[in-house]
Structures are given as structure tokens and as C-alpha cells.
Amino acid sequence: MPTRFPLHTVRTLFIGACMTVAAVAHANDDAAFLAARDAFAAGNRQAFERYAAGLQSHPLASYIDYYRLRMDIDRTSPDSIAVFLERNADTVVAQRLRSDWLRQLAKTEQWAAYRTEYAKLPLKNPSPENDLRCHAARAGMVVGDAAAINEARMLWDTLDDAPSACNPVFAALFDAGRLSEDDVWARARRQMEAKRPGQASSVLDLLPAAERPGRVLDDIVANPARWLVRQPANFSITRRGRELALMAIARMARNDVRAAERSLEVIAARLSPQERAYAFGQLGWQGAMRHDPRALQWCRSADDAMDGDEVFAWCARAAMRDGKWKVLRDIVERMPEALASKPEWIYWGGRARGATGHVDQAREHYRRIADQPNFYGLLAREELGQPYQLPPQAAEPSPEDIRRAELTPAIQRALKLFALDLRTEAVREWNWAIREADDRTLLAVAHLAAKKSLWDRAIASADRTVAEHDYALRYLAPMRSEVEPHVQARALDLSWVYGLMRQESRFIMNAKSSAGAQGLMQVMPATAKWVAKKIGLNGYQPSQIADTDTNLLLGTSYMRLVLDSLDDHPVLASAGYNAGPGRAKKWRAAKPLEGAIYAETIPFTETRDYVKKVMANAVMYNLVFGRKEIGLKQRLGTIQPGPGALPDDPI
């Protein structure tokens, strides 16, 4: 006799079976979406259509439509593009297709259509990409729009790393007499300084054929000293000869600044005062980066002809490292406005004024940045005798607010993309969703992200608020029950460890850098192997670096080892964690050095920024944790001179 079930049980079983079937169907659709995406990336139209069939109702169906149009964009009709853009208006995927379509219009030189379509792009949040801006300037110049000339000149002045799309625009500017040979040589110098010889060559192609260097730049890049000694005695009679010699001196200084100085002495008499000053500025820049004691002397030799943000910044750093406060004040006062208005130079300008007796002016400088919760904002507040305090806690968003945020279409797509481990697309959708959000929306979105363990999105969203703040979201401390035992076992400062992790990975479990660092603490494979041996982690396998607990064990153990080798100083250890203990030791001075000066004079841009953010993060975490206040200046302390790196330094 068949078994009979109560009606409610039958209903429950039926619903469960339906849910199982739906789950399987969703999983199959997701697998088909990923396969279609891979086929699109491979340019396999047949496979793409096979996998895309039946995905019209998928949450990411707009991506399928985008892939289809993008795959054949050179044959797609304008009407098909227009239909897609209208159907998906105000979405990130429409923004992507419009940008792709603009590039196609530029490729086929349909400039009138380009101008019409370009006008529909937002001017900010996000701004048009630089190649599209250059195409727009070219389109305007082709149709005779006078404003396009001014836009083209602005691109020349502001885009040092310009895409190839700008080359025709710059050529048109030169032909129209809006660029001089001085402009061309000055830009070529900047490109060589930035290690972009290809762009320098493209710029110099604007000059008359007899003045172009051709392949000479390749020779200068390969061996500037050899090229320089092979020049004839009369090289200086032409602008071309002198400019190329200056490029060779600047290139030499990157490898051996003292050798560059000797070469400059040989040819200095054949250069104009302005040209000699430029060369000395290059020596000062490169010497300051190497903490050469002659750096400030070279900077002074550049005198009023000092030029370029890097030259100004590094000459200022040489002055602060030498304790030459009046010289530092003079350099900061001569900086271009855009550079001088950055928090670091507002702060150091204040310090220099205070040290030279202008206390009221110093306090004015500090007040300009004292409300900023960053490295120099924190230091400025301390100089004013006002230790930083967390702003009032914003009211928590209601469950309805969070639900409304979750139902935002772009957030829905982002969550689906995160679920499919398509992080790049997911972050793009998330950022699109919050690009113009008010504080209450940002807080709701941040709470939603934290609820779903999307820690980096929670931080990024909470970081954008203007008037209402939740610093517990800005400075999240996830997995504390897992992190704290490792921190305590190695006698580390919890605030510093979280400050470092926030900077390293934003708490993305499977984060992997381009260099190969992995996990929450971004441990390099070679470092992990070295640390495992040091701490006696028997049977360690490279795959374990991705395990959260093992990553925490290796990362905190490495922090302890680095700290022990670097005077138990967190500034040195932060630098060592990022760039290697050997480098952190090498960057000390021959005399005791203020921690803030050490941090600001780290020659690696990435490490300099990293150390400042980690140390500021530590202050903020300490406040969020409600622990006894430790000011940033106290944390930075003094860096004592000391010996070199450990013999078994893994980096």
C-alpha cells in the first residue's frame, strides 16, 4: 500500500523540489554565461552564440548583448548601437559600448558622428578616457571648431602620458603655430625623465626632419655615457645637440649620479646658464632619491631655473633630510601651485615657516589641512595641539534603506558578478552605482557590502561620505577572532596590523598582486617559504599561502621578524614589509631622523605612499577600537642610524 503524506508535507516536498530545479537551472545559466564570456574574449562567434542562447532572462543579459555587439563592432549598424544604448541607458555597460563605438567612429574618421555621440558622455563620474578626449579634440579641429584648439592645447599641457590618439592632435597644433620648438623640446625632456623614450621620439617627430633625433634616443637610453663621449667637440652649436646631451646627462644620473656630474663638468661651458641649471636640477632630483649628501648642492646650482614637479619635490626632500629649513621654505614657496597645494607640501611648508620663526604662518598652513583624516592632516592637527577625534557617528541605515540599496539594478549586477568571481566587472558596476550617491545612500550601500563580506566595497563606499560618517565601516576590522590570536602570539600592535592589512588587501581573501603576493597580508611566495622555515612550519606547501589562517600566520610572523630586525620600529618595519628590510635599513640617515622625514624621503613612490597610509591607518584603528590614544608623531618617533640588511633577507 503506498505511503500517504499529509498535504503540508507534500507541498513542502514539492516546493523543495522546485527550488532544487531552479537552483540547478541558475547554476547552468551561470556556467553558460561564463562560457559565453570566454568565447567573446577568444573571438569565437560560433561558440558564443551557442552558450548565449537562452540567456535572455539572465541577470547579466545586458552583458551578453554587449558582447554580441562588441564582437562585430566594425560591422554593426548605428541603429543597433542606438537601440542598445537606449535600452540600457545610464548603465556602465552602455558607457562601455558608447566608448567602444566612439573609437570605431574615430578609426573610420566619422568626425561629425563622433562629436554627436561624444556629447552624450558624462564629463565626470567618470570622465571620458584620454584617448576619447584626444579624438574629440581632433574631431573639433577637423570641423573647424575654434574651441577644439584650446582643448588640444590643454591636453598638451596636462597629459604627459598621452595615448597615441593624441599624436595627430599635437601635430595639428604644431602646424597651426600653437606649439613652439621650445614646447616640443620641453615635452620631450619630460618624457625622457618619465622613462618614456618612445613618446619622446613621437613628440620630436613634430620638428623639421633635420632636427629630429631619429634612433639617437635609443642609443642614449642604452648607454648614455658612451653616446656622450662620442659626440664631436662642436655638438653644442645646435639646439638639437645640446638637448640630446642634456637627455644623456639626465639618463646617466638615474644610474650613477656622480658619473653624470663628472660628465656635466666636461660639457658645462658649452651649455647656456638655463641648460646647465636644468642639468643640475636632474642631478639634484636623482641625488636626493639616493640620499646623496651632494644633492642639495646640486639643487642650489639649479637656482631659479628649477623646473618639474619631481625636481621640486626631491630638492625639498633633500632640504628636509638635511635639516635646512630655510632652504625648504624657499623651495616650497617656488613650487608650482598645483604641487604646493598638496597636503604634504602644505604641511612641510608650515614646518619650514615655523622653524624659521614664522609661527603664525605655520599655523595657517596647518589649519588648511587639519580636517583631513590622512597622514598630513593628522600631523597638522597635532602641530595645532588638537589630536584627531572621530567625527560623530552617523545614524545607522534602516533595514528598508539597505534593502532599497540592494535592489538598485547596478548593485544587483555587481553582486551577481561578485558571485561569479568576476571582480573587475563587479567593482566597475559597484562604482557606477555609487558615483553620485548621497551620504545616506553610501552608508546603506556600505552596510550592505559589510553584510555580504565585501569588505573592500564597504570601505570604498563609506570613504566617500561628506557630512555623515561611519568610521567603523571606513576602518573595518573583519575576522578579528581569527586575526587577534596571531597578533597576540607575536606581541604586535593590533591597530598597526589592521592598518597594514587594510592597505595591503582591503581584506579581500583571494587578493593577488601583479607581483604574485597573495591573501589578506599579501605575502610573496618566496617570503612565505622563508618565513615558514624561520618559524619551523614543517611540511609547508606553497598552496597553503591562500589559506586564511596560514596567510595570517605567515604575515604576522614576517611582521615580527622584520620588526625585530629594524629596532622594533613600525615605520621601518612598514617600509620593510613593502620593499624589503634591506632597503628599509639602507634608507636611514647617518644621523637620527624624524620618522615623518624618513617616510617622506623614501625613494620608492609606492612604498612612500604605503608607509604613510599604514601609519595613519594605525592611528584611525586605534580610535575605532576605543584604545588609549597614541598620536601619529609618537608612532613615527625617531629613526636611528644603523647597519645593513639581514644576510638572509628574502627580498
Secondary structure as GFF3:
##gff-version 3
##sequence-region A 1 651
A	DSSP	alpha_helix	7	42	.	.	.	ID=ss1
A	DSSP	alpha_helix	45	52	.	.	.	ID=ss2
A	DSSP	alpha_helix	61	71	.	.	.	ID=ss3
A	DSSP	alpha_helix	78	87	.	.	.	ID=ss4
A	DSSP	alpha_helix	92	107	.	.	.	ID=ss5
A	DSSP	alpha_helix	111	118	.	.	.	ID=ss6
A	DSSP	alpha_helix	130	142	.	.	.	ID=ss7
A	DSSP	alpha_helix	146	158	.	.	.	ID=ss8
A	DSSP	three_ten_helix	164	166	.	.	.	ID=ss9
A	DSSP	alpha_helix	167	175	.	.	.	ID=ss10
A	DSSP	alpha_helix	181	193	.	.	.	ID=ss11
A	DSSP	alpha_helix	197	204	.	.	.	ID=ss12
A	DSSP	three_ten_helix	209	211	.	.	.	ID=ss13
A	DSSP	alpha_helix	216	222	.	.	.	ID=ss14
A	DSSP	alpha_helix	224	229	.	.	.	ID=ss15
A	DSSP	three_ten_helix	235	237	.	.	.	ID=ss16
A	DSSP	alpha_helix	239	255	.	.	.	ID=ss17
A	DSSP	alpha_helix	257	267	.	.	.	ID=ss18
A	DSSP	three_ten_helix	268	270	.	.	.	ID=ss19
A	DSSP	alpha_helix	273	289	.	.	.	ID=ss20
A	DSSP	alpha_helix	295	302	.	.	.	ID=ss21
A	DSSP	three_ten_helix	303	305	.	.	.	ID=ss22
A	DSSP	alpha_helix	309	322	.	.	.	ID=ss23
A	DSSP	alpha_helix	325	334	.	.	.	ID=ss24
A	DSSP	alpha_helix	337	340	.	.	.	ID=ss25
A	DSSP	alpha_helix	343	355	.	.	.	ID=ss26
A	DSSP	alpha_helix	359	369	.	.	.	ID=ss27
A	DSSP	alpha_helix	375	383	.	.	.	ID=ss28
A	DSSP	alpha_helix	399	406	.	.	.	ID=ss29
A	DSSP	alpha_helix	409	419	.	.	.	ID=ss30
A	DSSP	alpha_helix	423	434	.	.	.	ID=ss31
A	DSSP	alpha_helix	439	451	.	.	.	ID=ss32
A	DSSP	alpha_helix	455	462	.	.	.	ID=ss33
A	DSSP	alpha_helix	471	474	.	.	.	ID=ss34
A	DSSP	alpha_helix	480	489	.	.	.	ID=ss35
A	DSSP	alpha_helix	494	504	.	.	.	ID=ss36
A	DSSP	alpha_helix	525	535	.	.	.	ID=ss37
A	DSSP	three_ten_helix	542	546	.	.	.	ID=ss38
A	DSSP	alpha_helix	548	565	.	.	.	ID=ss39
A	DSSP	alpha_helix	570	579	.	.	.	ID=ss40
A	DSSP	alpha_helix	581	586	.	.	.	ID=ss41
A	DSSP	beta_strand	593	594	.	.	.	ID=ss42
A	DSSP	alpha_helix	595	600	.	.	.	ID=ss43
A	DSSP	alpha_helix	605	624	.	.	.	ID=ss44
A	DSSP	alpha_helix	632	636	.	.	.	ID=ss45
A	DSSP	beta_strand	638	639	.	.	.	ID=ss46
###
